[in-house]
């Protein structure tokens, strides 16, 4: 599987590549000088020739359809890369936009299970050598009364890089859906959905053994959902020792009249099973309008959860909202250097469930976090509430947490995490904040950079964005 992520350079003409252009012809051989016209024809060609391992697409719209023979069914070990100039010598997906467009919806009269058989634009099943998708914009089906998914992968490792999934209007809407995969990398991936009116997730993972989400962006859906909506959801049922990394990402939990969540990780395996999870350097919006909302939530008594250097905003939920929610386990959770910002009276910065005692510092760490306007700093086991920072810091293995009297963040009005609304330092600390915030983080050797990839100082800033201004002693 091609995971090198290199930007193509000369020579433009590759013997292992099929070329596709909107002014091509499917009667052509698919060479640089005589490209094909459709992606379906290119996939058929590489499937018949083991020497062909890449498909390059120029700018333009290429049609897909959830039914064969027009469905985009990926081929084992093949890289599908869009975003090329007309001569295929320049790869720049922001300038040369390659779109794969689902051309039809599907009505309720079809006798199908909408969850098991969603309208899916790009699919891959049972490919031992995996697939690579790069430089593509996937446009989902709209006005459908059934389930809709942009990319669906099962039992297939995959790398998605510089990929956008957008649109979609249907039940159980998923932008990217991955099941039972050995490995998954999402890098510089954006999911911008329109509406999921009976629930769904922008990114849904089920029993993925090792997943890395890096520089991922999930935008707020355009319309409200009537059911539960989650931006990033990962579930574990049968996999033995999964690993999950979410870093340097910008995630909005959506809008729903039910409930919303930015990141949910659900572990349905036996108590004490191992999950190595790292949620680091992210900007996370819990969502809005829901009965309740979660920014980062882990369920199940899995071990090995680290939630470090995130900046979290609890949205305008009509019920309860939770910044970081986790279930106590015997190797605990490591929650350090996070900013949690609340602006409602029924919000909790941290929720801890799953154990009858208030705290067991031997197996969990909660320190050097910054709470702003949280009515309760810690809700433990659904009943015990700790409101003051002094009371919280008095617990075992808890120290150096801070409570901000006024907003410590710069330009934080209307934190929508939408394209065009984020300036360079939004969600970062404001000029002149106390140095206890700007230099109050605990130095973590495994976290050497911030949300922007900048080097962290020896005494790092609390939150996702390293502070570069002047602070107040």
N, C-alpha and C positions, 0 to 999 in steps of 0.2 A: 504494500500500500504506500502510495506516494504521500509522505507527510513532511517533506522538506520545506514546503511553503516558499520556495524561491520565486522571485519575480522574473518572468521569462525575459531573456535577452537574446541577442543574435547567437546562432542563426535562427531565423523565424521558421524556417522550413524543417520540420522534424519528421523522420521516417516512421515514428511510432504514434503519430497523431492524425486524427481525422478532423478536418476543418469544416465549419458550418457558418454560413452567412445568409442574411435575409435575401440577398440577390443571387444566391447559389441555385443549384439545380440537383434534385435527387438522382438524376441520370449521370451526374458527374462522379469521378472517382473519390472525391472528398479530399483532394490534395490542396496545398496552399493556393495554387493557381486555378484550381477548379473545385471549389468547395461545394458541399451539399447544401440543401435548403432547409431541411428539417432535422430536429434533434432525434426524432424517432428513427429516421433512416441512419443517422450516425450511430446510434446505439445498436441497431441491427448489424451494422458493418463491423464494429469492434467485437461484437459477440461471436462473429464468424472467423476472426483472425486473432490468434494469441499474440501476434507481434504488435498489435495496436493497443496501446494502454492509456491513451489520452484523447479527449474530445475538446477542441477549442472552439468557442463561439464568439463571433463578433457582436457588435451592438445591435439592438433591435428586439422585437417581440417574437417569441417562439411559442407556438400553441401546445398546450397539453390538455389531456382529458382523463377523467378518472377511470374510464372504461378502455379496455384494449380495443383496437390496436394502437390507440393514440396516447395511452398513459406512458409517462416517463418512467420506465422501469430500468433501474441502474444495473450495470454489468460488473461482475466481480473483478476487483483489482484495478478498475478504471478511474482515472481522474477526469472530472467534468468541470471545465474552467471557462467562465465567461469573462466579459470585461475587456475585450481586445479591440484595438483599432482595426480599421478596414484592411490593413496590410498584415495584421496579426503580429506585428513587431513590438507593440506597446501594450502592456497590461496595466490598465487603470480603470477599475470598475466604477469609480465615482464619476469619471468622465465618459467612458464607453459603457453605457448601461445595457446589460443583457437581462431581459425579463422572460421568465417562463410563466405563461398565463393560462390558468384553468378557464376553458372557454365555455363550459356548460355547468349548470347546477343540476340538481336532481329533486324531483317532487316527492311528496309523501306517499304517492301511490305505489312506488317501487317496493317490492317485497324484500327488504333487506334489513339487517340489524344496523342501526345508525352508528353504534359504538364499534362493532367489529368490522364494519365495512364503510368507513367514512369516505367522502369525496376527497381523494388525495391526489395532489398534482404530481409529486415525485415519490417513488417508493423503492425500497430495496429489501429483499428477504433472503436470508440464508446464504450470505456471501462470505466464504471463509477468509478471503484476502482483503475484504473491506472495500470502501469507496472513499473518494475525496471529492468534495464540492467546493468550488471557489469562484468568487466574483460573479455571483448570480443573485437575481432578484426574483423571488417566487411570489406570484400573485394568486391568492386563494379565491375559491369560488364564493359568489355572493348570492343572496336571496335564495338560500336553500333551506328546506325544512328538515334537513338531516344533518348528520355530523360532517364537519369539514376539517381537514388537516392539510397543511402545506407540504411537509416532508414527513414521511413515515418510514422508519427503519426497524427491522426486527432481525435479531440474531446475526447482526452485521456490525462490525466495527466501522467507524466513520470519522473523518475530519471535515468539518465545515468551517470555512474561513472566508471572510469578506462576503458573507451571505446575508441578504435581507429577505424576510418573510413578511408580507403585508396583505391587508384586505381581510376578506373573510366575513361571512355573515351567516351563521347557522347554529344549530345545536352542538353542544359538546365540542366547541371549537378548540383546536390545538394548532399552534403554529408549527412546532417541531415535536414529533412523538417518536420515542426510541424505546424498544423493548428487548430485554435479554441480550444486550450487546456486551462483548468483552471490553471494548474500549470506545470512548467517545471524546472528541475534542471539539468544542465550539469556541472559535476565536474571531473577534471582531464580527460578531453576529448580531443583527438587529431583528427584533420581532415587533411589528407594529400592526396590531389587529384592529378590526373595525367593531365587531360585536359578536359576543357569544351569549345568546339569550337563554340558554339552559346550562350554563356552566362550562368549564374547560380550563385550559392552561395555555399560556404562551409557549412554554417549554415543559414537556411532560416526559419523565424518565421512569422506567419500570425495570428493576433488577439489572441496571447497568453496572458492571463490575468495577470499572474505573472511568470516571467522568471528570473532565476539566472544562470549566466555563470561564473564559478569560476575555475581558473587554467585551462582554455581552451587554446589549441594551434591550430592555423590554419597556416599550412605551405604554402609556395609559390608553386603553381602548377608546375609540371615538364615542361609542354609545355605552349606556349602562347595561349590565347584565341583571337578569332577574334571579339568578341562582349563584352558587359559589364560583368565585373566579380566583385563580392563582397565577401569578406571573411565572414562577419556576417551581415545579413540583417533582420530587424524586421519591419513589417508593421502593422498599426492599422487602421481598417475601421469601426467596429461596437462595439468593446469592450468599456465599460464605463470608467473605471479608472484603466488602466493597470499599472503594475510596471515592471521595467527592471533593473537588476543589472549585470554589466560586470566588473569583478575585477580580479586582479592578473593573467591576461591572456596575451598571446603572439600571436599577430595577424598580418599576412602578407596579404596585399591587392591584391596580385597576379600580373600576367603579362598579358597585353592585348594590342591589337592594337587599341582598342576603348577607354574605360576608366576603372579605377579600384578604389576600395575603401576598406579600412579596416573595418570600422563599419558604417553602414547606418541605421538610424531609420527614417521611413517615417510615418507621422501622417496625414491621410486623413480625420480626423473627423473635426467637426466644430471648429471655432476659440475659444480659451480660454478653451478648454477641458483639463482635468488634465492627465498628464503623469508623474509619479514619476520614473525618470530615473537616475541611478548613474553609471558613467563610471569612475572607480577608480583604480589606481595602475596598469595600463596596459602598455605594450610595443607594439606600433602600427606602422606598416610600411604601408604607403599609397598605395604602389604598384609601378609598374614601366612599362615604355614603352608606357603607355596609352596616348591618346590625352589630358586627364586631370585625376587627381586623387584626392581622399579625404582620409584623415586618419580617422577622426571622423566627421560624418555629421548627423545633425538633420534637418528634414524639417517639415513644418506645425507649426502652432502657438500654440502648446501645452505648458503647463506650468510644472515647476518643474524639470528642467534638471540640473544635477550637473556633471561637468567634472573636476575631481580633481586628481592631482598627477600622470598624465600620462607622458610618454616619447614618443614623436611622431617624426617619420622621414618621410620627404616628398621625395618620390622617384624620379627617373629620368624620369619624365613625359615630353613629347615633347610639351605639352601645359601648362595650368595652373595647379598648385597643391595647395591644401588647407589643412592646419593642422587641425583646428577645425572650422567647419562650422555650424552655427545655425541660426534659424529664431527668430527674436525678438517677445516676448510675454509679457503680462502684469504682469506675475510674474517672467519673465525673465529666464536667464541662469546664473549659478554660475560656473565660469571658473577660477580656481585658482591652483597654484603650479604645472603647467605643463611645461615641456620642449618641445619646438618645433624646430626641426632642419631642415634647408633647404639648398640645395646646387645647386639650379638652379635660374636663374635670373627672372623667371616669377612665383614665388611662394609667397603665402600669409600665414602668420602664423595663422591669424584668419579671417574668413569671417562671416559677420553678414548681414542677409537679412530680408526683411519683414516689414520695417517701413521707412517712408519718412524722418525721422530725423536722424542725425548722431549718436545720442546717447541719451539714457534716463537712467541715473544712478539710478533712483528710483527703477527700476525693474530688473536690471542686474548687475552682478559683473564680472570684468575682472582684476584680480590683482595677484601679486606675481608669474607671469609666466616668463620663461626664453626663449628668442628668440635668435636663432643662425642663422646668415646669411640670415635672411628673408628680401627680398627687401622691403616688406610692412608688418608692424606689424598688421595692421587692414584694411580690405576692407569692407566698410559698404554700403549696399544697391546697390552693383554692380558698384558704381562710385566713391565714396569718399574714398580716400586712405590716410592712415596715416602712414608715413614712420619712423619717429623718435620716440624713446621711450619717449622723453620729451613731444612730442605732445600727445602721447597716454596717458601718466600718468596725463596730465592736464585735461582729461575728468572727468566728475562726476562719482564717485564710481569706479574709476580706479586708482590704485596706486601701487608702488613698483614693477612694471614690470622691467625686465632687458634685456639688449642686450649684448650678448657675442661677443667679438671681435675675438676670436679664439675658436676652438671647445672645449667645456667644458667637453666632454665625453671621457671615456676611451675606447680604442680599438674599434673605431667606423668605421674602414675601412671595406667596404663591409658588411653593416648591413643586412644580408639576413634573419635572424631569422629562419635559417634552422637547422635541427638536426646536432649536432657536430660542429656548427660554433659559438655557444654562450659560451664564457667563463663566469666565475662567476660574473664578474663586467662589462661585456660589456653592453653598453647603460647606465652605471652609470657614475657619475662625476669622472673626473680624479684626481689623487693626486695633491695637491697644488692649486686647483681652488680657486677663491675668496670665502671668507666666506659668502659674500652676496648671493651666489648660494647655498653653502653647508648648510647654516643656514638661508636662506632667505625665507623659506616658511611660509605661514600663518597657525598657529596651528588650525586644524579642529578637533573638539572632536570626530566626527564619523569616522575619519581615524587615527587609532592608530598604524597600521603596514604598511610595505612596500610591494613591489612586492614579496619578498622572505618570507614574514610573520614575519619579524623582527620588533621589537618595534621602533617606531619613537621617536625622541627626542622632547623635549618641543618646540624647534625652529626647525621644520623639514626641511629636504632637499627638494628643488624643484625637481620634477620628481618622477618617480616610485620607484627608488632605493635609500634607505637611505644611505647617505655618512658616512663612518666610518674612513676616513683617516684624514690627517692634511690639513687644508685649509689656505689660505693666507688672513690676515686681510685687 
